[in-house]
Amino acid sequence: MKNILGIRHEDKYAMERRVPLIPGQVRQMIEAEGMEVLVQKSPRRVFTDREYMKAGARVVDSLEEARVIFGVKEMPVDFFERDKAYVFFSHVIKGQSYNMPMLRKMMDMGCTLIDYEKVTDDMGRRLIFFGRFAGLAGMINSLWSLGQRYLVLGRETPFLRVRQSHTYNSLEEAKKDVMAAGMEIAMKGLPNDIIPAVIGFTGYGQVSGGAREIASLLPSIEITPEELLTSGDRKDLPGNVILKVVFKEWHLSEHNDKPGDFDLQHYYAHPEEYHNVFERYVPFLTVLMNCMYWDDRYPRIVTKDHLEKLFSGGVPRLTVIGDVTCDPGGSVECTHAGTHIEDPVFVYDPITRRHTMGFEGRGILDMAVDILPSELPRESSIAFSNALKPYVKGIAEADYSRPFDELELPMPVKRATILHRGALTPDYTYIEKYL
């Protein structure tokens, strides 16, 4: 059977411009592997139809001929064809209710579903991801948001030099503006009434690393969470540096019966035995960059009740939440929904518990764009495609008519196979209860 791959155009969001495989990789697959690649026409993809045509792909309206189809985000329910294999971020592994109709349709059509999020090595570490770029764009957006929010509150700051990520032609261009803001902070300092300026990061993986990469372009000093509790409210600290703090699991949660005795593996296995202690740090933060994995087994780190208490005592230091994790109603409870690139921020009023889109209003600004890597579409697509390329041949050549235990796929990809011929594979049978 001829290996015909399809690359689907993205249509879930108006400003989704990423691709799973870039033209350069497509050319190699065609010339070196003998594959045929179909690319669905798209007017907004960051790599143009013409670039794919020059790489040797056929640009088409329909992917009907393709037996394996690659995308980035979720696909419409009416897109799936019987017995085909699809590779994309499906967002079903937490039982997300909004994607259960899509999963059910794939099951009914006898489809195979491979999810990038679950392509992992033997240690469970993800191998194909956009995470670093979510952190990069999230931090750029949060600094832009901070400048705009302070302006609404009557303060001009160097953060006004920074724009929203997608308005830049490249990551390097964005970094230059962040460095210019940092130079101004170093030379002129920040307004006295917002000193010390503190950026807190939850998590220490790829997402957090991307956010910290941008923050490191500012004049900064990294302190520990423990030091934040003793110095985070001092007014005698220099105004020409930013304080940075990285929080790990034991700063977020504490065992219900054993305070101070934190076992990381026990926490992962029994999160219901832990409660939130992160709120002790929140009053000292100017910006919270939420960059960690979370699901509803774990305690929230910022609750609406805590924000109401914080706000009732006067205007708090916390000005911007960059919720890169973007779990609606999740670890940061006031994030009620993911936002769009073209309307990226809202102000949450802790007293009324209502949200107002934009920079105006009483409360705390929340930046919660849920496709942040698409604000840096070219760089993020290149990195993603490079990570995906080693597995494409195996995915293309697999005989999906064989039983799952006989299915020959690279092991990281087989671990990521959620559906095979319409049935949940052994590692994912738990999803049945959400259907």
C-alpha positions as CSV (number, residue, x, y, z in Angstrom):
1,M,0.0,0.0,0.0
2,K,1.4,3.4,-1.0
3,N,2.4,5.6,1.9
4,I,0.2,8.7,1.4
5,L,0.4,11.2,4.2
6,G,-1.9,14.2,4.7
7,I,-1.3,17.5,6.5
8,R,-4.5,19.0,7.5
9,H,-5.2,22.8,7.5
10,E,-6.0,24.2,11.0
11,D,-9.4,25.7,11.6
12,K,-10.2,25.5,15.3
13,Y,-8.9,29.1,15.9
14,A,-8.8,32.0,13.6
15,M,-5.1,32.7,14.4
16,E,-3.8,29.1,14.5
17,R,-1.0,29.2,12.0
18,R,1.2,26.2,13.1
19,V,2.1,23.1,11.1
20,P,3.1,19.7,12.3
21,L,5.6,19.1,9.5
22,I,7.5,22.0,7.8
23,P,8.3,22.0,4.0
24,G,11.9,21.1,4.5
25,Q,11.0,17.9,6.4
26,V,8.3,17.1,3.8
27,R,10.9,17.4,1.0
28,Q,13.2,14.9,2.8
29,M,10.2,12.5,3.3
30,I,9.4,12.6,-0.4
31,E,13.0,12.3,-1.7
32,A,14.5,10.0,0.9
33,E,11.6,7.9,2.0
34,G,9.5,7.8,-1.2
35,M,6.4,9.0,0.5
36,E,3.6,11.0,-1.1
37,V,2.5,14.0,0.9
38,L,-0.8,15.8,0.4
39,V,-1.2,19.2,2.0
40,Q,-4.6,20.7,2.4
41,K,-4.9,24.2,1.2
42,S,-4.7,27.0,3.8
43,P,-4.8,30.8,3.4
44,R,-3.2,31.5,6.8
45,R,-0.7,28.7,7.5
46,V,2.7,30.2,8.5
47,F,4.3,28.1,5.7
48,T,2.5,28.8,2.5
49,D,0.9,26.4,0.0
50,R,3.6,27.5,-2.5
51,E,6.4,26.5,-0.1
52,Y,4.9,23.0,0.2
53,M,4.5,22.7,-3.6
54,K,8.2,23.6,-4.0
55,A,9.0,20.9,-1.5
56,G,7.3,18.3,-3.8
57,A,3.9,18.0,-2.0
58,R,0.6,18.0,-3.7
59,V,-1.6,20.9,-2.4
60,V,-5.2,19.7,-2.4
61,D,-8.7,20.6,-1.2
62,S,-9.4,17.2,0.2
63,L,-7.3,14.6,2.0
64,E,-9.4,11.7,0.9
65,E,-6.5,9.9,-0.6
66,A,-4.3,10.0,2.5
67,R,-4.4,7.0,4.9
68,V,-2.6,8.8,7.8
69,I,-3.4,12.5,8.5
70,F,-1.3,14.8,10.7
71,G,-2.7,18.0,12.3
72,V,-2.0,20.2,15.3
73,K,-5.3,20.9,17.1
74,E,-8.6,19.0,17.4
75,M,-10.4,18.1,14.2
76,P,-14.2,18.6,13.5
77,V,-16.5,15.7,14.1
78,D,-17.5,15.5,10.5
79,F,-13.9,15.3,9.2
80,F,-13.0,11.7,10.1
81,E,-13.1,8.9,7.6
82,R,-13.5,5.2,8.2
83,D,-10.4,3.2,9.2
84,K,-7.9,6.1,8.9
85,A,-5.2,7.1,11.3
86,Y,-5.0,10.6,12.7
87,V,-2.2,12.2,14.6
88,F,-2.9,15.4,16.6
89,F,-3.4,17.0,20.0
90,S,-6.7,15.5,20.9
91,H,-7.2,16.7,24.4
92,V,-9.1,13.7,25.6
93,I,-6.8,12.1,28.1
94,K,-8.3,14.0,31.0
95,G,-11.8,13.1,29.8
96,Q,-12.4,16.6,28.6
97,S,-16.2,16.7,28.0
98,Y,-16.0,19.1,25.1
99,N,-14.0,16.5,23.0
100,M,-15.9,13.4,23.9
101,P,-18.2,13.7,20.8
102,M,-15.1,13.9,18.7
103,L,-13.7,10.8,20.3
104,R,-17.0,8.9,20.0
105,K,-17.1,9.7,16.3
106,M,-13.6,8.4,15.8
107,M,-14.6,5.2,17.6
108,D,-17.7,4.8,15.5
109,M,-15.6,5.3,12.3
110,G,-13.0,2.7,13.4
111,C,-10.2,5.3,13.4
112,T,-6.8,5.1,15.0
113,L,-5.8,8.1,17.1
114,I,-2.2,9.0,18.1
115,D,-1.8,11.9,20.4
116,Y,1.5,13.9,20.4
117,E,1.0,14.6,24.1
118,K,1.5,11.0,25.0
119,V,4.6,10.3,22.8
120,T,7.1,9.6,25.6
121,D,10.3,7.8,26.4
122,D,10.7,4.9,28.8
123,M,10.8,7.4,31.7
124,G,7.5,9.0,30.7
125,R,9.1,12.2,29.4
126,R,7.4,13.8,26.5
127,L,9.3,13.8,23.2
128,I,7.2,16.0,20.9
129,F,5.9,19.3,22.3
130,F,5.4,23.0,21.9
131,G,5.9,23.6,25.6
132,R,9.0,25.9,25.4
133,F,7.2,28.1,22.9
134,A,4.1,28.4,25.1
135,G,6.5,29.6,27.9
136,L,8.3,32.0,25.6
137,A,5.1,33.6,24.2
138,G,3.4,33.5,27.6
139,M,6.1,35.5,29.2
140,I,6.3,38.0,26.4
141,N,2.5,38.4,26.6
142,S,2.6,38.7,30.4
143,L,5.2,41.5,30.3
144,W,3.1,43.3,27.6
145,S,0.0,42.8,29.8
146,L,1.9,44.2,32.8
147,G,2.8,47.3,31.0
148,Q,-0.7,47.8,29.7
149,R,-2.3,47.1,33.0
150,Y,0.0,49.5,34.9
151,L,-0.8,52.2,32.3
152,V,-4.6,51.8,33.0
153,L,-3.7,52.1,36.7
154,G,-1.9,55.4,36.0
155,R,1.8,54.2,35.9
156,E,4.1,54.3,32.9
157,T,6.7,51.6,33.1
158,P,9.4,50.2,30.8
159,F,7.2,47.2,30.1
160,L,5.3,49.4,27.6
161,R,8.2,48.6,25.2
162,V,7.0,45.0,24.9
163,R,4.2,44.0,22.5
164,Q,2.0,41.0,22.2
165,S,4.0,38.0,20.9
166,H,2.1,37.5,17.6
167,T,2.8,41.1,16.5
168,Y,6.6,40.3,16.1
169,N,8.1,38.9,12.9
170,S,10.3,36.6,14.9
171,L,11.3,35.6,18.4
172,E,14.5,37.5,18.1
173,E,12.7,40.7,17.4
174,A,10.5,40.2,20.5
175,K,13.6,39.5,22.6
176,K,15.2,42.8,21.5
177,D,12.2,44.7,22.9
178,V,12.3,42.7,26.2
179,M,16.0,43.6,26.5
180,A,15.3,47.2,25.7
181,A,12.8,47.2,28.6
182,G,15.4,45.6,30.8
183,M,17.9,48.2,29.9
184,E,15.5,50.9,30.9
185,I,14.8,49.2,34.2
186,A,18.5,48.9,34.9
187,M,19.2,52.5,34.1
188,K,16.1,54.3,35.5
189,G,14.5,51.8,37.8
190,L,10.8,51.1,38.4
191,P,8.2,53.3,40.1
192,N,8.7,53.2,43.9
193,D,5.2,52.0,44.6
194,I,5.7,48.8,42.6
195,I,9.0,47.8,44.2
196,P,10.0,45.1,44.6
197,A,8.7,43.6,41.3
198,V,8.5,39.8,41.7
199,I,7.8,37.2,39.0
200,G,6.9,33.8,40.3
201,F,7.0,30.6,38.1
202,T,5.2,27.4,39.0
203,G,6.8,24.4,37.4
204,Y,10.4,23.8,36.2
205,G,9.9,21.9,32.9
206,Q,9.9,23.1,29.2
207,V,7.1,25.6,29.7
208,S,8.6,27.2,32.7
209,G,12.0,27.1,31.1
210,G,10.7,29.1,28.1
211,A,9.1,31.7,30.4
212,R,12.3,32.0,32.4
213,E,14.4,32.4,29.2
214,I,12.5,35.6,28.4
215,A,12.5,36.8,32.0
216,S,16.3,36.3,32.1
217,L,16.6,39.1,29.5
218,L,15.5,41.6,32.3
219,P,17.9,42.6,35.1
220,S,17.0,40.1,37.7
221,I,18.0,38.2,40.8
222,E,16.6,34.7,41.5
223,I,15.6,34.1,45.1
224,T,14.1,31.1,46.8
225,P,10.5,30.9,47.9
226,E,11.7,30.9,51.5
227,E,13.6,34.2,50.9
228,L,10.5,35.6,49.2
229,L,8.6,35.3,52.5
230,T,11.2,37.3,54.4
231,S,12.1,39.9,51.8
232,G,9.3,40.0,49.2
233,D,7.7,43.1,50.8
234,R,10.8,45.1,51.6
235,K,10.7,48.7,50.3
236,D,14.5,49.1,50.6
237,L,15.3,46.7,47.8
238,P,16.7,48.2,44.6
239,G,14.2,49.2,42.0
240,N,16.4,48.4,39.0
241,V,16.1,44.6,39.3
242,I,13.3,42.0,39.1
243,L,13.1,39.3,41.7
244,K,12.4,35.8,40.2
245,V,11.1,32.8,42.2
246,V,10.6,29.2,41.0
247,F,8.2,27.1,42.9
248,K,8.3,23.4,43.1
249,E,5.7,20.9,44.3
250,W,6.5,21.2,48.0
251,H,6.0,24.9,47.8
252,L,2.5,24.4,46.4
253,S,1.1,21.6,48.6
254,E,1.5,20.1,52.0
255,H,0.5,16.7,53.5
256,N,-2.7,16.9,55.5
257,D,-1.2,15.0,58.5
258,K,2.5,15.5,58.1
259,P,3.4,19.2,57.6
260,G,7.0,19.6,56.5
261,D,7.3,16.0,55.5
262,F,7.0,16.0,51.7
263,D,7.4,12.9,49.5
264,L,7.2,13.7,45.8
265,Q,6.3,10.2,44.6
266,H,3.6,9.9,47.4
267,Y,2.3,13.3,46.3
268,Y,1.9,12.1,42.7
269,A,0.3,8.9,43.8
270,H,-2.0,10.3,46.5
271,P,-2.7,14.0,45.8
272,E,-6.0,13.8,47.7
273,E,-3.9,13.6,50.9
274,Y,-2.5,17.1,50.3
275,H,-3.8,20.7,50.6
276,N,-2.7,24.0,49.1
277,V,-0.1,26.1,50.8
278,F,1.0,28.2,47.8
279,E,-1.3,31.1,48.8
280,R,1.2,32.1,51.5
281,Y,3.4,33.3,48.6
282,V,0.8,35.0,46.5
283,P,0.7,38.4,48.3
284,F,4.4,38.9,47.5
285,L,4.1,38.3,43.7
286,T,3.7,41.0,41.0
287,V,3.3,38.5,38.2
288,L,2.4,34.8,38.6
289,M,3.5,32.6,35.6
290,N,1.5,29.4,36.0
291,C,3.6,26.9,33.9
292,M,2.9,23.5,35.6
293,Y,0.9,20.4,34.7
294,W,-2.4,20.1,36.7
295,D,-5.4,17.9,36.8
296,D,-8.4,17.9,39.2
297,R,-6.8,15.3,41.5
298,Y,-4.4,18.0,42.8
299,P,-5.2,21.0,45.0
300,R,-5.7,24.3,43.3
301,I,-2.9,26.8,43.9
302,V,-5.0,30.0,43.6
303,T,-8.6,30.0,44.6
304,K,-11.3,32.5,44.2
305,D,-11.8,32.6,48.0
306,H,-8.2,33.5,48.5
307,L,-8.2,36.2,45.8
308,E,-11.3,37.7,47.4
309,K,-9.6,37.8,50.8
310,L,-6.5,39.3,49.3
311,F,-8.4,42.0,47.4
312,S,-10.6,42.8,50.4
313,G,-7.5,44.0,52.2
314,G,-6.7,46.7,49.6
315,V,-5.2,46.7,46.1
316,P,-2.8,43.7,46.1
317,R,0.7,43.5,44.7
318,L,-0.4,40.7,42.3
319,T,-1.2,42.5,39.0
320,V,-1.0,39.9,36.3
321,I,-1.5,36.1,36.1
322,G,0.1,34.6,33.1
323,D,-1.9,31.3,33.1
324,V,0.1,29.4,30.5
325,T,-1.3,26.1,31.8
326,C,-4.7,27.4,31.0
327,D,-7.0,24.9,32.7
328,P,-10.4,26.6,33.0
329,G,-11.5,26.6,36.6
330,G,-8.3,24.6,37.3
331,S,-5.1,25.3,39.2
332,V,-5.8,29.1,39.0
333,E,-9.5,29.0,39.6
334,C,-10.3,32.5,38.2
335,T,-9.2,31.4,34.7
336,H,-12.8,30.7,33.6
337,A,-11.8,30.0,30.0
338,G,-9.0,30.0,27.6
339,T,-8.7,33.3,25.6
340,H,-8.0,33.9,21.9
341,I,-4.9,35.6,20.5
342,E,-7.1,38.4,19.1
343,D,-8.7,39.0,22.6
344,P,-6.1,37.7,25.0
345,V,-6.7,39.1,28.4
346,F,-9.5,39.8,31.0
347,V,-9.7,41.4,34.4
348,Y,-11.1,39.3,37.1
349,D,-12.9,41.1,39.9
350,P,-12.5,39.0,43.1
351,I,-15.3,40.8,44.9
352,T,-18.0,40.3,42.2
353,R,-16.3,37.2,40.8
354,R,-16.9,38.4,37.3
355,H,-14.6,38.8,34.3
356,T,-14.3,41.8,31.9
357,M,-12.4,41.3,28.7
358,G,-9.5,43.8,28.1
359,F,-7.3,45.8,30.5
360,E,-9.9,47.9,32.2
361,G,-11.7,47.2,35.5
362,R,-11.2,46.4,39.1
363,G,-9.2,43.3,39.9
364,I,-6.4,41.2,38.6
365,L,-5.5,40.8,35.0
366,D,-5.4,37.2,33.6
367,M,-3.6,36.4,30.3
368,A,-4.8,32.9,29.4
369,V,-4.3,32.4,25.6
370,D,-4.7,28.6,25.1
371,I,-2.7,28.4,21.8
372,L,0.3,30.4,22.9
373,P,2.9,28.7,20.6
374,S,0.9,29.9,17.6
375,E,2.0,33.4,18.5
376,L,5.5,32.3,17.5
377,P,4.3,30.0,14.6
378,R,7.4,29.7,12.5
379,E,9.9,28.9,15.3
380,S,7.5,26.6,17.2
381,S,6.6,24.7,14.0
382,I,10.3,24.2,13.1
383,A,11.1,22.8,16.5
384,F,8.0,20.6,16.6
385,S,8.6,19.2,13.1
386,N,12.2,18.4,14.0
387,A,11.0,16.4,17.0
388,L,8.3,14.6,15.1
389,K,10.3,13.7,12.0
390,P,12.0,10.6,13.4
391,Y,8.7,8.9,14.0
392,V,6.9,9.8,10.7
393,K,8.2,6.9,8.7
394,G,7.1,4.4,11.3
395,I,3.7,6.0,11.6
396,A,3.3,6.0,7.8
397,E,4.4,2.4,7.2
398,A,2.4,0.8,10.0
399,D,-0.3,-1.7,9.1
400,Y,-3.2,-0.5,11.2
401,S,-5.4,-3.5,10.1
402,R,-3.3,-5.7,12.5
403,P,-4.4,-6.3,16.1
404,F,-3.0,-3.7,18.6
405,D,-0.6,-6.2,20.2
406,E,0.8,-7.0,16.8
407,L,0.9,-3.3,15.6
408,E,4.4,-2.3,14.7
409,L,5.1,1.3,15.7
410,P,8.0,3.0,17.4
411,M,7.4,2.3,21.1
412,P,7.0,6.0,22.0
413,V,4.3,6.3,19.4
414,K,2.6,3.1,20.4
415,R,2.4,4.4,24.0
416,A,0.6,7.4,22.4
417,T,-2.0,5.4,20.5
418,I,-5.3,6.1,22.3
419,L,-7.6,4.5,19.8
420,H,-6.8,1.5,17.5
421,R,-9.4,0.6,14.9
422,G,-12.0,2.5,17.0
423,A,-11.3,0.8,20.3
424,L,-9.5,2.4,23.3
425,T,-6.1,0.8,23.8
426,P,-5.3,-0.8,27.2
427,D,-3.6,2.3,28.7
428,Y,-6.6,4.4,27.9
429,T,-9.7,2.3,28.7
430,Y,-10.3,4.6,31.7
431,I,-11.6,7.2,29.2
432,E,-14.7,5.0,28.7
433,K,-16.3,6.4,31.9
434,Y,-16.2,10.0,30.4
435,L,-17.9,8.9,27.2
